[in-house]
Amino acid sequence: MTEGGRTFLQVGLQAIRGEAPRRPPLHIALVIDCSGSMASEEKLEHAKAAAIRLLERLQPGDVLDVVTFDHAASVVLPAQPLGDGTRARRLIAALAPGNDTNLYDGLRRGFQEARKNAGRGDVVSRVLLLSDGEVTAGVNDPREFRRLASQMADRDVQVTTVGMGVSFNEELMLALARDGKGNYHFIRDAADTTTVFAKELEELTHVVARAVRLRIRLAKDVGLVRVLGAARLDTAGTHAARAEEKKIDRKVYEELGIALDRQDEEEEPGIKLLIPHFYRGDHHLVMLEVAVPRGRGDRPVADVFLKYKDMIGRTHRETSARVTVQPAANRAEMVASLNRAVKKNLLGFQTGEALAEAAALIAQRRFAEAVRTLDERMVVLGLAAREWGDRDLDRDGKLLDRYKTVIAQLHRRPELAGDFGQYLSKSLTYEGYRLTR
């Protein structure tokens, strides 16, 4: 409205969906927790089943290595072409639980194996970590784990984490996936092993762009309230992302001959996001809540700049756009101008935040507050779903309703929480991560 206020700016990136590019060779480093706690709930058996299903999706020429860890790490299968997979299956099937959990050592050895092919031609390298527990041996400082994952991501080795069962360090596994530029999954039982790596390999084999840099420069007098869908980089984070961008720039030049174009650029103002790899059919959404001052007529809100390495055309691409807003004369006009696609995505972010908040409340056994958090979000989703006839919003509302019903039962009978409460909290966190990622 003319007196100003808050609004939302949405920036969406969508990769091509057409014919898939040539599948690059993969190097997968499987890092499997074989500590004593993996014996409970058949967690090690589920991890082995997930690993076997992964092998079924690889090609004979793909490189695989298997690292296990309990009190120390061991390279069970050194990096080598998979072949027919017989040896790898036999070694994985023979894994048995041991003692303590030296997760850092296992992760470090997995990275060492994965690095043997990183940066060679168009090989795509990734560490897949399957673990269930808290660290009980070796390095236990979360900052060291995150530093290791970030350093390896800079060197073109990403890490995806898979939490096993209901008793794992969720905060650490999520942080590793974020800093390691990979994904986060959650396996509770045998049924989850079927699909956990399906999307992972689909993603890895279809890189269509690298060094994707998004920069949003807000107009004068437009204030940033918060960022959804991406972490806003502080000064240190900006410098780290800039260094990573230059590394990718040089690596792509050395491997593929795409000319250098990021080495001598000066630091530019704005909110920045760097995505090292972008995949066929992938999309990324960033939403900014901004404060716009009073005024009439078209008001500039932001200039958006996108720069990336096109891996299909083997060239650089750049584009930009200016975003403006037209103040409404009254509330009715404002409501009529609502962009449903943007509002729907905002509701998705807010639903994810509500799920994560409810998960934290359950972990603190504050069940009544968790119920209220989901109930408030359900009301909004339900109204929007009915008003717009939107099946996605209706689905999300029903998901919240199912969670709310279960949490209400725990509120009435808290003695039932135990392991189920832990599972419920992790399930909510995962769904929240999925919606806000």
KOLPAZA-381004 format. One record per residue: residue in one letter; x, y, z of N, C-alpha, C in turn. Coordinates in steps of 0.001 Angstrom, whole numbers, padded with zeros to 6 digits, always signed. Layout:
% residues N
AXYZXYZXYZ;...
***
This chain:
% residues 437
M+000838-001188+000000+000000+000000+000000+000882+001251+000000;T+000287+002432-000261+001078+003643-000466+001864+004055+000767;E+001398+003633+001987+002151+004011+003183+003354+003103+003413;G+003582+002179+002506+004730+001280+002632+004415+000076+003500;G+005405-000774+003679+005204-001982+004481+006121-003091+004011;R+005827-004298+004443+006659-005436+004094+006051-006237+002954;T+006921-006751+002116+006481-007619+001026+007544-008688+000807;F+007275-009610-000121+008196-010719-000365+008673-010710-001816;L+009963-010864-001971+010591-010947-003291+011047-012385-003509;Q+010548-013008-004561+010905-014392-004875+011805-014441-006108;V+012907-015199-005996+013798-015436-007123+013891-016946-007317;G+013505-017421-008488+013531-018858-008762+014522-019189-009868;L+015299-020234-009668+016223-020744-010682+015736-022116-011104;Q+015602-022344-012400+015119-023617-012923+016068-024124-013995;A+016583-025332-013811+017469-025936-014804+016639-026538-015934;I+017295-026815-017052+016600-027400-018191+016034-028765-017827;R+014935-029137-018466+014307-030433-018224+014366-031345-019446;G+014969-030864-020497+014971-031617-021743+015881-032828-021714;E+016450-033137-022846+017301-034310-022993+018463-034251-022011;A+018729-035368-021349+019775-035421-020332+021152-035304-020975;P+022066-034600-020296+023439-034563-020795+024087-035931-020629;R+025244-036103-021242+025940-037381-021113+026238-037654-019641;R+025964-038886-019217+026174-039248-017821+027664-039261-017497;P+028102-038463-016514+029522-038469-016164+029852-039693-015307;P+031112-040112-015268+031500-041204-014371+031415-040742-012919;L+031076-041650-012034+030922-041327-010626+032019-041964-009791;H+032365-041305-008696+033194-041902-007656+032422-041739-006356;I+031942-042865-005836+031167-042868-004606+032005-043468-003484;A+032135-042708-002397+032815-043215-001206+031750-043498-000150;L+031495-044775+000105+030535-045174+001129+031238-045219+002471;V+030771-044436+003428+031336-044432+004773+030251-044950+005721;I+030464-046146+006273+029425-046846+007032+029827-046985+008501;D+028952-046552+009361+029134-046657+010807+028959-048117+011234;C+030011-048697+011806+029932-050072+012316+030172-050096+013824;S+029783-049043+014519+029930-048998+015970+028938-049955+016625;G+029122-050202+017918+028275-051159+018624+026809-050812+018614;S+026484-049507+018647+025077-049105+018687+024337-049427+017395;M+025066-049691+016321+024412-050034+015056+023790-051425+015087;A+024088-052200+016141+023492-053536+016259+022019-053461+016647;S+021614-052384+017342+020220-052262+017772+019330-051850+016615;E+018070-052253+016692+017042-051897+015703+017432-052301+014276;E+018381-053234+014140+018844-053694+012824+019366-052544+011963;K+019917-051530+012622+020368-050350+011874+021497-050682+010903;L+022439-051516+011324+023519-051872+010408+022984-052664+009222;E+022011-053539+009486+021415-054306+008384+020713-053379+007398;H+020038-052357+007922+019378-051396+007033+020417-050608+006225;A+021531-050253+006875+022588-049528+006173+023181-050394+005063;K+023380-051670+005353+023925-052579+004351+022944-052745+003186;A+021655-052824+003515+020640-052950+002459+020633-051712+001570;A+020752-050525+002184+020795-049284+001398+022026-049259+000499;A+023167-049728+001035+024406-049759+000253+024272-050701-000946;I+023668-051858-000730+023487-052828-001827+022581-052236-002905;R+021521-051561-002490+020622-050938-003478+021343-049847-004263;L+022273-049176-003615+023076-048175-004312+023912-048835-005404;L+024532-049970-005086+025366-050672-006065+024566-051036-007310;E+023306-051383-007114+022456-051789-008239+022220-050649-009222;R+022426-049405-008768+022186-048240-009621+023468-047703-010265;L+024617-048228-009855+025874-047786-010433+026206-048565-011696;Q+027128-048034-012476+027576-048701-013691+028944-049341-013454;P+029309-050367-014226+030575-051079-013998+031797-050162-013961;G+031788-049082-014741+032944-048202-014786+032998-047174-013670;D+031909-047047-012898+031922-046120-011770+032892-046606-010702;V+033522-045661-010018+034486-046009-008965+033775-046028-007615;L+034075-047044-006818+033480-047183-005491+034569-047488-004477;D+034430-046929-003298+035242-047387-002171+034338-047475-000949;V+034695-048330-000015+033904-048533+001203+034814-048339+002403;V+034445-047406+003270+035161-047140+004512+034217-047426+005668;T+034693-048137+006682+033899-048388+007876+034604-047755+009073;F+033845-047534+010136+034460-046999+011349+033702-047453+012587;D+034446-047735+013629+033916-047834+014986+034849-047002+015859;H+035774-047636+016635+036736-046836+017397+037805-046221+016485;A+037961-046793+015280+038896-046274+014274+038323-046581+012902;A+038874-045956+011874+038377-046153+010513+039194-047209+009790;S+038563-047873+008839+039240-048888+008034+038722-048820+006600;V+039656-048884+005641+039267-048903+004234+039016-050359+003842;V+037754-050732+003802+037377-052112+003487+037570-052391+002007;L+037215-051421+001188+037373-051549-000262+038034-050282-000782;P+039315-050335-001176+039976-049145-001731+039291-048715-003025;A+039441-047445-003379+038805-046907-004575+039184-047709-005808;Q+038162-048220-006528+038375-049016-007730+037078-049106-008522;P+037161-049393-009835+035938-049554-010625+035053-050648-010038;L+033763-050432-010081+032814-051368-009481+032827-052728-010160;G+032972-052751-011482+032880-054026-012201+031482-054598-012082;D+031387-055899-011815+030055-056504-011665+029520-056369-010238;G+030309-055777-009354+029847-055497-007993+029925-056661-007030;T+030401-057828-007489+030407-059019-006638+031254-058821-005385;R+032472-058303-005567+033354-058115-004418+032776-057115-003427;A+032248-056018-003942+031689-054995-003058+030512-055547-002263;R+029642-056306-002912+028493-056890-002204+028954-057830-001103;R+029951-058639-001409+030446-059599-000426+031027-058885+000793;L+031801-057830+000560+032419-057109+001663+031379-056375+002509;I+030394-055785+001843+029342-055075+002577+028509-056055+003396;A+028175-057203+002817+027359-058203+003520+028055-058709+004775;A+029396-058708+004779+030152-059261+005904+030354-058258+007041;L+029917-057012+006889+030144-056012+007926+029418-056392+009218;A+030076-056136+010352+029507-056460+011666+029786-055316+012627;P+028923-055126+013638+029120-054033+014595+030346-054243+015463;G+030998-053104+015828+032201-053171+016649+032026-052426+017956;N+032824-051345+018166+032842-050683+019463+032377-049227+019388;D+033276-048280+019704+032924-046867+019800+032635-046231+018425;T+032327-044917+018453+031959-044193+017226+032958-043075+016954;N+033950-043336+016122+034933-042325+015719+034529-041812+014342;L+033491-040995+014327+032902-040546+013077+033866-039677+012264;Y+034597-038833+012947+035512-037933+012231+036548-038724+011440;D+037131-039753+012053+038139-040556+011375+037544-041249+010148;G+036324-041762+010295+035668-042412+009158+035405-041446+008027;L+034925-040260+008371+034638-039257+007350+035924-038806+006664;R+036973-038590+007453+038255-038157+006891+038811-039183+005909;R+038747-040474+006274+039261-041516+005381+038401-041626+004122;G+037093-041424+004270+036222-041437+003104+036571-040325+002131;F+036844-039142+002650+037253-038025+001807+038586-038317+001114;Q+039511-038936+001838+040813-039260+001238+040638-040172+000030;E+039773-041175+000149+039534-042078-000979+038839-041348-002123;A+037834-040539-001794+037079-039818-002831+037946-038821-003572;R+038949-038271-002900+039824-037283-003520+040711-037881-004614;K+040806-039205-004659+041687-039833-005641+041225-039569-007073;N+039938-039261-007255+039434-038990-008607+038857-037589-008756;A+038733-036853-007649+038144-035519-007732+039002-034611-008617;G+038352-033893-009509+039070-032975-010380+039644-033627-011614;R+039412-034916-011794+039917-035597-012984+038822-035629-014053;G+039022-034868-015117+038029-034847-016185+036682-034427-015650;D+035632-035184-015995+034292-034832-015545+033777-035788-014474;V+034681-036454-013741+034275-037354-012663+033559-036563-011572;V+032424-037075-011111+031668-036469-010015+031895-037312-008769;S+032439-036701-007726+032787-037433-006501+031876-037031-005353;R+031427-038028-004584+030607-037736-003409+030826-038783-002337;V+030879-038314-001091+030936-039190+000076+029515-039379+000587;L+029121-040623+000842+027821-040940+001419+028053-041515+002806;L+027683-040767+003824+027905-041151+005214+026635-041712+005820;L+026691-042954+006321+025568-043591+006998+025969-043823+008452;S+025284-043143+009372+025666-043242+010779+024443-043105+011673;D+024553-043654+012891+023416-043625+013808+023651-042846+015084;G+024895-042552+015433+025079-042140+016810+025865-040898+017078;E+025899-040583+018346+026735-039515+018844+028198-039952+018760;V+029075-038987+018619+030508-039281+018582+030962-039693+019983;T+031624-040853+020084+032125-041326+021380+033635-041539+021377;A+034306-041286+020255+035757-041441+020172+036306-040461+019149;G+037560-040072+019320+038201-039180+018361+037706-037751+018467;V+037827-037002+017384+037425-035588+017344+035925-035469+017583;N+035522-034554+018468+034085-034377+018726+033630-032923+018647;D+034496-032029+018173+034134-030620+018022+033376-030438+016707;P+032095-030040+016768+031302-029876+015543+031951-028935+014532;R+032700-027946+015016+033351-026993+014100+034392-027682+013229;E+035075-028692+013789+036065-029429+013010+035395-030248+011917;F+034259-030850+012228+033503-031611+011223+033063-030689+010090;R+032518-029535+010452+032002-028617+009441+033132-028053+008591;R+034280-027788+009245+035432-027273+008508+035909-028304+007484;L+035960-029581+007897+036387-030648+006992+035436-030765+005803;A+034133-030764+006069+033142-030889+004997+033236-029713+004032;S+033411-028505+004561+033517-027314+003718+034777-027346+002860;Q+035893-027758+003453+037145-027841+002699+037026-028837+001541;M+036393-029970+001794+036255-030983+000751+035280-030535-000336;A+034248-029795+000045+033327-029256-000962+034076-028289-001874;D+035013-027519-001292+035832-026612-002095+036674-027386-003107;R+036985-028636-002790+037823-029468-003646+036992-030443-004498;D+035729-030109-004656+034831-030862-005531+034422-032222-004992;V+034448-032416-003676+033916-033647-003075+032826-033227-002093;Q+031589-033551-002440+030472-033201-001574+030139-034380-000660;V+029416-034107+000421+029038-035172+001347+027534-035154+001573;T+026934-036320+001465+025529-036518+001806+025468-037368+003061;T+024644-036983+004027+024553-037710+005285+023222-038451+005392;V+023278-039636+005992+022090-040466+006183+022023-040855+007655;G+021023-040331+008368+020840-040672+009770+020119-041998+009895;M+020671-042908+010700+020107-044248+010868+019377-044351+012207;G+018155-044916+012185+017411-045128+013418+016870-043830+013988;V+016768-043765+015322+016179-042583+015964+017155-041894+016918;S+018347-042452+017105+019278-041886+018084+020573-041450+017429;F+020491-040450+016571+021710-039931+015968+021773-038415+016174;N+022970-037870+016020+023176-036439+016218+022664-035690+014994;E+021404-035345+015066+020716-034728+013932+021335-033388+013543;E+021701-032603+014546+022281-031284+014280+023594-031413+013508;L+024431-032383+013908+025710-032584+013235+025510-033082+011805;M+024604-034038+011610+024379-034610+010282+023820-033559+009318;L+022926-032713+009807+022385-031639+008974+023476-030630+008614;A+024313-030276+009600+025380-029302+009355+026388-029840+008347;L+026729-031123+008439+027655-031728+007483+027099-031664+006067;A+025808-031968+005915+025189-031941+004587+025173-030522+004019;R+024872-029543+004854+024811-028163+004374+026201-027653+004000;D+027165-027808+004918+028510-027307+004651+029214-028121+003579;G+028832-029384+003451+029443-030248+002441+028733-030196+001109;K+027740-029298+000964+027014-029068-000290+026317-030330-000804;G+025908-031204+000142+025210-032427-000245+023779-032438+000256;N+023243-033620+000528+021868-033766+000970+021812-034469+002319;Y+020639-034461+002917+020418-035109+004205+019238-036064+004057;H+019414-037305+004547+018349-038296+004510+018185-038912+005894;F+017113-039669+006034+016769-040254+007327+016200-041645+007076;I+016854-042685+007600+016390-044061+007421+015978-044633+008772;R+014714-045002+008881+014231-045604+010135+014128-047118+010039;D+013698-047633+008867+013517-049074+008744+013812-049511+007309;A+013580-050789+007038+013934-051378+005746+013224-050691+004584;A+011991-050237+004798+011231-049616+003705+011924-048360+003190;D+012597-047640+004075+013241-046391+003663+014459-046621+002784;T+015043-047814+002828+016263-048075+002058+016000-048126+000560;T+014740-048317+000168+014412-048497-001251+014677-047242-002070;T+014334-046087-001525+014373-044861-002325+015416-043847-001874;V+016124-044128-000770+016947-043079-000174+018024-042556-001120;F+018600-043422-001979+019670-042972-002869+019222-042798-004322;A+017952-043044-004598+017481-042934-005980+017659-041520-006516;K+017154-040532-005779+017284-039143-006226+018737-038699-006169;E+019493-039238-005211+020897-038858-005066+021667-039121-006355;L+021517-040320-006912+022258-040664-008126+021693-039954-009345;E+020386-039755-009362+019776-039003-010469+020367-037599-010517;E+020560-037021-009336+021124-035682-009246+022570-035656-009725;L+023356-036613-009239+024790-036613-009526+025118-036779-011003;T+024269-037476-011716+024594-037818-013104+024114-036791-014123;H+023531-035681-013659+022973-034718-014604+023373-033285-014275;V+024667-033021-014167+025146-031665-013913+025030-030843-015200;V+024272-029738-015138+024095-028900-016330+024728-027522-016167;A+025077-027138-014935+025711-025840-014710+026583-025915-013474;R+027646-025109-013482+028524-025032-012316+028792-023576-011980;A+029246-023360-010729+029555-022006-010255+028385-021049-010511;V+027198-021456-010086+026007-020625-010266+026005-019554-009170;R+026115-018303-009581+026165-017208-008611+024929-016320-008766;L+024167-016221-007712+022996-015349-007673+023309-014171-006747;R+023065-012968-007235+023298-011769-006421+022066-010886-006491;I+021592-010457-005337+020410-009600-005257+020816-008289-004583;R+020690-007198-005317+021038-005880-004782+019754-005093-004548;L+019431-004862-003297+018207-004153-002959+018316-002676-003322;A+017188-002121-003702+017146-000700-004052+017357+000160-002803;K+017744+001404-003036+017941+002342-001929+016650+002474-001127;D+016778+002476+000186+015656+002625+001127+014833+001356+001292;V+015135+000290+000537+014460-001000+000744+015293-001798+001747;G+014675-002217+002839+015409-002907+003897+015173-004405+003879;L+016207-005152+004181+016089-006609+004263+015620-007010+005654;V+014542-007789+005715+014024-008290+006992+014589-009683+007274;R+014498-010589+006295+015064-011931+006454+015127-012612+005096;V+015906-013707+005037+016066-014500+003826+015536-015894+004091;L+014704-016414+003187+014200-017785+003278+014769-018583+002118;G+015116-019842+002376+015594-020704+001301+017085-020671+001094;A+017812-019829+001854+019270-019756+001753+019782-018997+002957;A+021014-019326+003340+021630-018607+004443+022233-017316+003921;R+021983-016217+004615+022579-014941+004222+024043-014958+004663;L+024956-014721+003753+026373-014798+004061+026840-013571+004835;D+027591-013812+005925+028252-012713+006604+029558-012404+005864;T+030378-011502+006417+031605-011101+005719+032519-012293+005482;A+032711-013104+006533+033585-014275+006398+033012-015261+005388;G+031691-015453+005444+031061-016380+004507+031158-015902+003076;T+031046-014593+002882+031168-014019+001540+032562-014252+000971;H+033584-014031+001788+034959-014246+001328+035200-015720+001002;A+034643-016609+001849+034820-018049+001607+034136-018460+000308;A+032921-017950+000085+032197-018275-001149+032925-017726-002370;R+033516-016540-002213+034260-015935-003328+035478-016780-003690;A+036186-017272-002654+037347-018125-002892+036923-019427-003562;E+035785-019974-003113+035277-021213-003712+034915-020993-005176;E+034304-019847-005455+033909-019527-006823+035124-019453-007745;K+036207-018853-007275+037420-018744-008082+038042-020124-008331;K+037972-020999-007315+038505-022350-007482+037735-023102-008566;I+036405-022993-008509+035581-023664-009520+035864-023083-010901;D+036009-021759-010967+036298-021078-012221+037572-021651-012853;R+038624-021777-012062+039898-022304-012573+039787-023784-012919;K+039070-024545-012091+038949-025983-012323+038201-026275-013627;V+037113-025532-013858+036341-025727-015086+037172-025354-016309;Y+038006-024311-016168+038893-023932-017272+039904-025044-017554;E+040518-025582-016502+041537-026608-016683+040960-027904-017232;E+039736-028253-016797+039152-029535-017189+038409-029468-018520;L+037714-028340-018751+036795-028293-019890+037087-027169-020875;G+038048-026314-020572+038412-025269-021508+037491-024071-021529;I+036539-023988-020572+035684-022806-020493+036510-021680-019878;A+036642-020575-020581+037588-019522-020196+037328-018991-018796;L+038411-018561-018151+038322-017954-016828+037568-016630-016904;D+036687-016379-015930+036016-015076-015925+035709-014578-014519;R+036240-015232-013486+035936-014813-012121+037175-014407-011308;Q+038363-014435-011917+039591-014289-011139+039850-012862-010663;D+039525-011872-011481+039908-010489-011154+038713-009593-010854;E+037552-010205-010649+036371-009395-010376+036455-008744-008997;E+035986-007510-008903+035925-006849-007613+034674-007321-006865;E+034737-007235-005542+033588-007623-004730+032413-006701-005031;E+031250-007282-005276+030076-006492-005636+029061-006508-004503;P+028322-005423-004333+027363-005353-003223+026141-006228-003485;G+025491-006616-002400+024261-007384-002535+024267-008651-001703;I+023144-009324-001714+022973-010606-001037+023379-011690-002024;K+024279-012562-001629+024877-013495-002586+024606-014939-002206;L+024491-015779-003237+024332-017219-003067+025146-017899-004150;L+025985-018859-003759+026772-019625-004717+026366-021080-004660;I+026009-021657-005806+025659-023075-005909+026718-023734-006786;P+027584-024601-006217+028673-025194-007007+028193-026008-008199;H+027122-026812-008005+026605-027656-009084+025099-027465-009197;F+024599-027433-010426+023151-027351-010658+022798-028489-011600;Y+021695-029182-011318+021387-030429-012002+020166-030305-012913;R+020106-031173-013906+018984-031170-014857+017660-031303-014104;G+016737-030400-014410+015423-030437-013777+015401-029869-012373;D+016576-029483-011836+016648-028980-010475+016084-027560-010421;H+015654-027159-009239+015210-025787-009055+015644-025305-007681;H+015850-024031-007578+016228-023429-006302+015441-022140-006142;L+014904-021968-004948+014040-020824-004682+014604-020036-003508;V+014763-018749-003694+015174-017853-002618+014095-016794-002460;M+013688-016569-001229+012647-015571-000975+013146-014596+000084;L+012977-013309-000196+013391-012260+000725+012161-011532+001245;E+012097-011362+002545+011102-010464+003115+011767-009097+003219;V+011159-008092+002593+011772-006758+002540+010786-005703+003010;A+011341-004617+003499+010538-003467+003934+010641-002373+002881;V+009489-001982+002327+009443-000980+001252+008888+000333+001829;P+009542+001465+001569+009056+002740+002115+007790+003223+001405;R+007153+004220+001981+005926+004760+001387+006219+005415+000046;G+005199+005511-000796+005367+006142-002090+004288+005734-003066;R+004277+006349-004234+003303+006045-005276+004024+005707-006576;G+003308+005033-007479+003907+004651-008753+004856+003469-008594;D+005397+003001-009716+006333+001876-009675+007528+002208-008793;R+007803+001336-007829+008928+001529-006937+009953+000431-007186;P+011222+000757-007453+012239-000287-007596+012456-001007-006276;V+012568-002319-006337+012796-003137-005146+014198-003725-005151;A+014607-004283-006301+015920-004936-006351+016359-005151-007786;D+017672-005289-007960+018256-005773-009209+018820-007156-008929;V+018509-008093-009811+018917-009491-009627+019883-009863-010744;F+021018-010466-010357+022056-010843-011317+022342-012339-011187;L+022449-013008-012323+022754-014440-012341+023918-014690-013294;K+024871-015487-012845+026053-015818-013635+026364-017288-013412;Y+026670-018049-014501+026957-019471-014323+027750-020022-015503;K+028326-021205-015285+029048-021933-016324+028079-022946-016934;D+027762-022756-018191+026851-023653-018906+027626-024903-019336;M+027319-026058-018707+028055-027285-018993+027562-027973-020254;I+026408-027564-020776+025898-028126-022028+026508-027371-023209;G+026426-026041-023168+026984-025226-024248+028456-024925-024080;R+029034-025339-022924+030456-025103-022629+030818-023618-022775;T+030039-022766-022109+030294-021331-022191+029791-020646-020934;H+030015-019331-020836+029517-018526-019724+028121-018020-020056;R+027316-017859-019028+026000-017253-019206+025789-016206-018124;E+025179-015102-018497+024838-014050-017542+023469-013492-017898;T+022719-013114-016884+021441-012452-017114+021130-011601-015888;S+020227-010655-016055+019853-009794-014938+018414-009331-015125;A+017824-008865-014049+016448-008379-014107+016241-007341-013013;R+015367-006385-013283+014999-005390-012273+013592-005710-011775;V+013434-005654-010465+012145-005961-009840+011550-004679-009288;T+010291-004442-009625+009592-003260-009118+008291-003690-008438;V+007730-002792-007683+006448-003054-007031+005544-001849-007262;Q+004258-002126-007444+003266-001078-007641+002438-000961-006366;P+002594+000096-005596+001816+000231-004358+000313+000205-004642;A-000426-000457-003771-001878-000537-003923-002537+000659-003244;A-003670+001069-003775-004375+002225-003220-005098+001882-001929;N-005485+000613-001775-006216+000188-000576-005998-001309-000357;R-006524-001823+000733-006293-003231+001081-006931-004176+000059;A-008114-003845-000436-008789-004708-001406-007942-004856-002669;E-007360-003751-003114-006511-003800-004300-005244-004610-004019;M-004737-004479-002799-003546-005227-002418-003825-006730-002447;V-004953-007148-001872-005316-008569-001850-005520-009093-003266;A-006144-008281-004116-006404-008701-005496-005115-008883-006287;S-004068-008157-005903-002809-008234-006650-001904-009371-006181;L-002354-010111-005198-001534-011180-004619-001113-012199-005682;N+000179-012488-005756+000698-013515-006651+000608-014854-005931;R-000292-015710-006401-000538-016964-005682+000680-017880-005657;A+001452-017881-006748+002630-018756-006794+003622-018367-005710;V+003842-017058-005548+004767-016589-004506+004199-016885-003128;K+002920-016619-002932+002300-016875-001637+002330-018364-001299;K+002115-019193-002294+002155-020644-002051+003544-021075-001603;N+004568-020556-002260+005930-020909-001855+006243-020380-000464;L+005752-019190-000154+005939-018651+001191+005283-019560+002233;L+004086-020036+001919+003410-020958+002830+004220-022238+003023;G+004882-022679+001944+005726-023865+002053+006891-023639+003001;F+007576-022481+002860+008675-022143+003770+008167-022075+005213;Q+007033-021419+005399+006500-021253+006751+006067-022597+007346;T+005566-023488+006498+005206-024827+006979+006455-025587+007430;G+007524-025469+006638+008773-026116+007024+009303-025576+008338;E+009217-024262+008518+009674-023659+009769+008835-024133+010946;A+007516-024277+010730+006635-024759+011795+006975-026202+012181;L+007287-027036+011189+007664-028421+011469+008959-028490+012274;A+009941-027678+011876+011216-027663+012603+011018-027159+014029;E+010163-026155+014197+009895-025623+015533+009204-026669+016394;A+008231-027390+015809+007525-028445+016555+008487-029567+016943;A+009426-029897+016055+010416-030935+016365+011237-030546+017580;A+011674-029289+017635+012463-028823+018776+011635-028863+020059;L+010364-028531+019973+009498-028557+021152+009283-029986+021650;I+009150-030931+020726+008983-032336+021122+010225-032835+021841;A+011403-032460+021328+012655-032877+021971+012730-032362+023403;Q+012041-031228+023685+012009-030662+025033+010781-031130+025807;R+010013-032064+025208+008795-032628+025813+007735-031543+026067;R+007724-030539+025241+006714-029477+025322+005651-029761+024262;F+004913-030842+024490+003997-031376+023480+002828-030439+023176;A+002269-029797+024207+001123-028912+023983+001509-027751+023075;E+002705-027192+023277+003156-026087+022434+003400-026552+020999;A+003882-027772+020849+004097-028316+019504+002774-028468+018773;V+001750-028921+019497+000414-029060+018897-000104-027703+018449;R+000039-026679+019285-000441-025339+018932+000304-024784+017716;T+001608-025047+017649+002403-024550+016517+001889-025111+015201;L+001629-026417+015171+001135-027039+013939-000308-026644+013654;D-001101-026502+014708-002512-026153+014517-002657-024772+013887;E-001854-023811+014336-001907-022462+013766-001560-022471+012281;R-000560-023271+011921-000155-023346+010515-001211-024068+009691;M-001865-025095+010293-002915-025847+009591-004079-024954+009196;V-004446-024040+010072-005578-023153+009789-005312-022345+008520;V-004109-021775+008432-003749-020963+007258-003720-021821+006000;L-003086-022998+006084-003008-023880+004916-004397-024325+004468;G-005244-024661+005437-006592-025117+005100-007401-024060+004377;L-007332-022824+004859-008064-021732+004208-007548-021492+002792;A-006224-021479+002638-005646-021247+001313-005976-022386+000365;A-005934-023617+000844-006230-024775-000006-007668-024733-000503;R-008595-024375+000381-010006-024316-000020-010268-023133-000957;E-009689-021992-000634-009926-020787-001435-009376-020949-002847;W-008210-021593-002973-007542-021710-004268-007721-023079-004911;G-008342-024007-004198-008482-025353-004730-007131-026005-004990;D-006186-025804-004081-004806-026246-004281-004550-027579-003582;R-004210-028613-004364-003991-029949-003802-002703-030026-002987;D-001680-029285-003408-000408-029326-002667-000585-028779-001257;L-001269-027662-001142-001490-027073+000172-002388-027968+001016;D-003364-028589+000365-004243-029521+001078-003440-030716+001603;R-002504-031204+000780-001644-032314+001198-000787-031922+002394;D-000190-030731+002341+000649-030279+003451-000176-030110+004725;G-001402-029607+004566-002275-029452+005728-002612-030790+006367;K-002861-031794+005533-003172-033129+006059-001950-033749+006746;L-000750-033455+006205+000473-033936+006845+000590-033352+008252;L+000361-032057+008386+000419-031422+009697-000638-031995+010630;D-001795-032273+010080-002880-032827+010899-002502-034193+011466;R-001860-035025+010640-001437-036348+011131-000389-036202+012230;Y+000569-035313+012020+001580-035098+013052+000938-034545+014327;K+000012-033609+014166-000636-032995+015331-001377-034044+016149;T-002060-034970+015470-002807-036016+016163-001884-036891+017004;V-000747-037258+016429+000204-038109+017158+000810-037356+018342;I+001170-036083+018122+001770-035309+019207+000765-035113+020333;A-000512-034930+019988-001551-034771+021007-001655-036031+021869;Q-001464-037195+021261-001479-038445+022028-000314-038486+023014;L+000854-038009+022581+001999-037964+023489+001762-036969+024621;H+001044-035898+024328+000724-034922+025372-000161-035557+026439;R-001107-036401+025999-001994-037061+026952-001278-038184+027703;R-000337-038837+027012+000374-039967+027637+001880-039812+027398;P+002531-038879+028090+003957-038609+027866+004863-039795+028141;E+004370-040762+028916+005199-041943+029195+005463-042768+027938;L+004691-042516+026865+004874-043259+025611+005954-042624+024720;A+006446-041453+025111+007388-040724+024246+008606-041584+023918;G+009577-041673+024809+010743-042518+024621+011334-042451+023227;D+011637-043633+022668+012221-043714+021328+011269-043160+020269;F+009959-043364+020498+009005-042875+019495+009035-041358+019423;G+009188-040702+020585+009298-039248+020585+010518-038783+019813;Q+011639-039516+019950+012847-039172+019195+012615-039340+017702;Y+011961-040453+017341+011686-040677+015913+010780-039575+015362;L+009763-039230+016125+008824-038209+015673+009528-036867+015484;S+010391-036515+016421+011133-035265+016312+012006-035249+015064;K+012688-036359+014790+013565-036420+013617+012760-036419+012322;S+011612-037059+012348+010757-037067+011165+010265-035653+010850;L+009871-034913+011882+009437-033529+011686+010586-032658+011175;T+011777-032863+011743+012941-032086+011304+013239-032358+009835;Y+013161-033622+009428+013444-033972+008037+012429-033317+007103;E+011152-033393+007455+010121-032779+006607+010309-031258+006553;G+010696-030657+007675+010965-029231+007685+012166-028870+006819;Y+013219-029689+006893+014417-029495+006059+014041-029576+004575;R+013204-030541+004237+012809-030740+002838+012031-029533+002302;L+011172-028967+003126+010334-027858+002677+011072-026523+002651;T+012091-026355+003491+012789-025074+003549+014114-025087+002818;R+014519-026218+002250+015812-026324+001602+015833-025491+000319;
***
